[in-house]
Amino acid sequence: MAYLYLSLAILAEVIATSSLKASNGFTVLIPSIITVVGYTIAFFLLSITLKTIPVGIAYAIWSGAGIIIISIVGWIVFKQHLDLPAFIGLGLMIAGIIVMNVFSKSTHI
């Protein structure tokens, strides 16, 4: 169940960050509201996750997956350019998350 909460926290964070871009510095009302609500949900769900998953592991997965997903959203939705080094870096982050989850005894709850 903890990984479900962590996944939902990542989703809420990605939605909030995408809306933050669309809020234009909190000058557009609806994206601004979505940003605040999204981050509130993300941190609430992350706090529940931390009851069972160690903070370093949970935060590494949460932030790493969030960076990867928001980079893809920025590339597709906001037409932001990702060059080869960016894709290599994102690939290394994916590899790191996989290694942590498959091989680390710290992630098992």
N, C-alpha and C positions, 0 to 999 in steps of 0.2 A: 504493500500500500504506500510505503514511503516513496518509492520510485514513481508512482502515479502522481503523488503530490508534487514531487520534484519536476516531473514533466509538465504538469499544469502551471507550475511557477515559471518555468522557462517560457511556455506559451504566453502567459500573461505579460512577462517582461518584454518579449518580442513585440507583442501588440502595443504595449505602452511606449516602447522606444520608437516604433514606426509612427505612432501617433504624435510623439514628441517632435519628430521631424515635420509632420504635417501641421503641428500647432503654430509653427512660425514664431517661435519665441513666446508662446502662450498668448498670442494675439488672436487666435482663431478658437472660438469657444468649444465646439464639440470635440475636436482632437485634444484640446487641453484637458477636458473632463475625462476622456478616455485614458489619457496619460496618467492622471492622478489615480483613477480607479484601478487601472492596470498595474501600476507599481504597488499600490496597496495590496491588491490580491496576490501579486508575485511575492512580496515580502511575507505576507501572512502564510502562504503555502510553504515558502522556504522555512519559516519558523517551525511549522509542523514537521517538516522533513528532518529538521535538526534534532528532533526528539529521538530518532533512531539511526540516522546516518551521521558519521563524524563530520564536523563543520568543515574541515579542510577538503574532504572528499566531495561533500555536497556542494560547496561553493565552487570548487574546481569544475565540476560537471555543469552546474548552473551557469556560471559565467562563460565557460568554454563553449557549451552548446548555444548559449545566447549569442555570443559573438559570431559563431559560424552561421546561425540561422539569420541573424540581422544583417550580416554581410551579404547573404544570398538575397534577402528581401531588398536591400539597398541596390544591389546589382540589377534585379529584375524590375522592381516597382519604381525606384527612384533613378534608374539608369546611371548609377554610379559605376565607374570603371574599376574592374579588378584585373590587375596584371598577373603575370606568371608568378612572381614572388608572393603575391597575396594568396593565390590558389595553393601554392606550396605550403605556406604558413597555415592556411585553413586545413589542409590535408594533414599536417603534423598535429594540429589540435585534435582532429578526429582520431588520429592514431593514438594520441595521448589518452583521450577519454576511453577508447577501447581497451588499451593496456591497463588503465586503472580498474576498469570494471571486470575484465577477464582474469587478470593476474594478481591484483592486489587483494590481500586478505582483509584490508581495512574497509573495503566496500561491502563486505558481507554482513547482513544484519540478521 
